[in-house]
Amino acid sequence: MIEVKNISKSFDGKTVLEGVSLVIEKGKCTALTGASGKGKTTLMRIIAGLTEPDTGEVIYREKPRCSFVFQENRLLEHKTVLQNILTVAPDRERAEYFLERTGLLPDKDKRAADLSGGMKRRLAIARALAYGGDLYFLDEPLRELDGETLKSVAELIKEEITGKTAVLITHDEFSAEFLSDIKVKV
């Protein structure tokens, strides 16, 4: 369980979050929903310890191993698809499993820089899932995906996070409904 108590954050005098409190339940996916620009990503970054709040605190009951799908893909553009995963998750069999599940196995030797936007997004997801962890931070994970690819990748994420703690950032109703157990409007 993670307790978020009275979090406030401003940037350049503009308040982004004010007095936010919530509980992230262990083994559940909590979706932080709301319109763009309402502080969802900032709140996620504060919960993850990547950004300091101006006021308030985040209390972890235990120290988790965290895995991230950031809003930006944050790939190693000069490395191959497979190398992007092996850099953080050195189990080749596991890496290739997630590449297969995301439809990227035939492209494993391509440089990340040569992939389309949707392929880069699938690689970022495959990397996070291959790394694994106790706590997943998923910031708009299904953006840039559509059709059958969106459906199959959403199913894969759901399989992998079921029973684990996850924080999902989304303004997409499908993502919130399909992936989360709990929805909190920010």
Summary of the structure (lengths in Angstrom):
residues: 186
radius of gyration: 16.5
end to end distance: 19.2
largest distance: 48.8
contacts: 575
relative contact order: 0.21
helix: 37%
strand: 28%
